[in-house]
């Protein structure tokens, strides 16, 4: 297993393997045999960036049995998803901002994120794991009251794509079995979500296979696997953290 991250130091972006509190700096392509430089940097001396720079973030709706049952939603026959704008992406430690144009409820959604490692189109489910580089933590922040504001058009993309609403990181972890993972979220130190990834309706390999039939997936793209029970609202001044053992903790403040 390895933990990969991107960072900024001295005004320049770089990437490397996180080993304790130290980054082993690498060069080349993160997704194609990156090479260690021999240089190391202390984690506390750099600015943490999003662990990849995705061309797109694809996010699932109604992908957990427990939440579907609570909401009395039927199990979907195929993945239901939307896209989050690249301008919404936010790294660990950065501040989630309340939109100036919106005064309604803003909610957190702790999720597992799949990180694509190679370009893929219409891959079979058996081949899909080979297209997955690793996994990351996601907070799919949502302006909840916008979604159904207009009866003629559900505004999923708008509600999910405000600047700073696409939070993921701090690392990409490789070599994990996603079915063994648990997603936990705390708000101001109090646990609000704790659910097993194994309850997923469409597990990672199936998601990659089915979504790749619709659109080409590029290295670094993130598929947010959807959330389960425990979603709630945040008030400005709140600290929110998503923890997945084996990956780490994605922490941000909402203002």
N, C-alpha and C positions, 0 to 999 in steps of 0.2 A: 504494500500500500504506500502511496505517496500523496503528499499534500502540495499542490501547486498554487502559486499566487502571483499576481501582478502588483507592482509597486511603483512609486515615484520617489527618486532620490536625486538631489542636486539638479532638479528641473528636468530629469530624464526618466522615461518609463523603462522598466525592466521586468523580468520574471525569474522565478526560481522555485526551489523546493523549500518548504518550511519545515525546519527540523528543530523542534522546541521553540526557543525564542530567537532563532537565527535563520536567515535566508541563505541558502546555497545558490548563488547566482548562476544562471544558465544563459546560453545564447542560442541563436538559431530559431527554429520553429517549435513552439510548445507541443504541437500535434505531430511532429515528424522528427523524431530522434534529437531532442534538445541536448546540447552539450554543456557540461559543467565548466565554468571558467576557473574554478579554484578560489574565486573571491567569495567572501561572506559579508553579510550585513546584519546588524541587529534589527529585529523587527520594530523595536520602538524608535528607530532612527529614520523610518521611512513613512511615506503616506501610502496607505492601502488603497489600491484601485480595485475595480471589479475584476474578478479572476479571469474573465475573457472579455472580448469586445465583440458581442454578438451582432450578426446582421439582423437578427430578429429574436424576439422572445415570444414563444407560443405558450398559452396558458389554458389549462383545462377547467371546465365547469362540470360538476356532478360526476366526479370520478372516484368517490368513496362510498361504499355500501352504507356505512353508519349515517353519514350526512344525508344521503338519498332517502333513507328510511325516515329520518327525523323530519325532513322537508316534504315527505310523502311524494317524492319524485320517482318516476319509473327509471329502472336501470336502462341507460341509453344503448341502442344497438351499435353505435359507433361513437368515437370521441367527439365531444362538443368543446370547441375551443375558440379563442379569440387571440389577437395579437396586442402586445404592449409596445408602444413607440420606443425606438432606441433613445430618444431624448429623455425618457423617463428613468433610465438606468442609474442606479445609485450604489455606491460601495459601502462596505462595513465601516462604521464610525462616522459616516456623513449624516447630515440632518435631513429628515423627511419634512417637507414644507407643506403647510396648509395652503391650498390654492386660493389666490386672491378673488377668483371669480365664483367661489362656491362656499356656502356657509353651512352645509348639511353635515351629516355623519360621515366620518372617515374611519374605515375599518382595517384591521390587520388580518392577514391570512398567512399563517406559517405553512410552508410547503417544501417538498423535496424538488430540486431542480436537476434535470438530466442535461449534461453537457455533451454536445456532439463533437466527435473527434475527427471525422473525415466526411467529405462530401458524399451525400447519398441521395438516391432517388429510387423510389419503388423497391426498397429492400424487403426481403422476406423476413418473417419473424425469427427464423433460425439464424439469419445473418445479422440481424439488427444489433445484438450485443457487441459485435465487432465495430459498429459505428459509434458506440458510446465511449467517450473518453473517461468520464467520471461523473461525480455528483456534487451538488452544492446546496446551500441553504437559500431559501427564497422567502421574502415577505411581499406578497402580492397585494399592495396597498390599493384601496378602492374607495372612490367617492360614491358610496352605496346608493344615495338617493337620486343620482342621475340616471341609473340604469333604466328605470321604468318611468322617468319623468314625462316622456312623450309617449302616449298610448300607441302611436303609429310606428314607433321605431325604438327598439331596445338599444340603448347607447353603451354597450359593453366597452368598446375601445376607448371612448372618451372618458368613461368613469375610471378606467384602469391606467390611463396614459398621461396623467398630469406629470409635470416635471417632478422627479424624485420618487415616483410611485413604483418603479421597477427595481426593487432592492434585492441584491443577491451577493453571495460571497460567504465568508472572506476568502475561501479557497475552493479549489476543485479537488476532491478526493478520488483517487483511483483504487481499483482492486477491492471494492466493497460489494457485498451482496445486498441489493436494495431491499429485498423482502425481509431482511433481519433488522431493518432500521426503524426507529421511532422518532417522530417529529414532535418537538416540544416548543411551546412559545410562552414567554412570560411578559407581563405588562407591569412595569414598576415593581419587578421582583416577584410578582404573584403569578403562579402557573395558570394559564387560560386554555392552553391546548396541549394534549398529549395523546397521540394516536399512532397506530402501527401502519407502516407503509404496506404491509401485507393485506390490508383491507381494500386496496386499490381495485377498482373495477377493470381498468385497462393498465396492466403493469408496464414497466418501462420498455421492454423489448417490443411489446405489441404496439405501444404508442409510437415508437420510432418507425416501425413498419407501416402502420396505417397513415400517419401524418406524412411520411415520405412519399406516399402515393399521391398526395395532394400538392406538395411543394418540395422543392429540393432543399435539403438541410445542409448547412455549411459548417465547417469546423468552428467551434466556439458558440454556435447557436444554443439557446437554452429552452428546454421544454419544462414548464412548471406543471407538476403532476396534479395540481388541484389540492384542495384542503378538505378537512373533515370538521367535526363538531368543535365548538368552542370559539368560533369567530365572534369578534366584538369590536366596539368602537374605541378610538383613542382620542384623548383630549390633548391639546397643546401643552407641552411640558412633560409629556410621558416618555419613558424609556421602554423600548420594545426589543426583545431578543428571541431569535429562533435558534434552537440548539438541536443538532442531530449528531449523536455519538458516532465517532469515526470521521466526521467532517469538521465539527467545531461549532462556534457560536457567532451568529450574525447579529450585531448589536447596533441600534440606531436610536436617536432621539427624534421625537416628533414635535415640531414647533409650528 
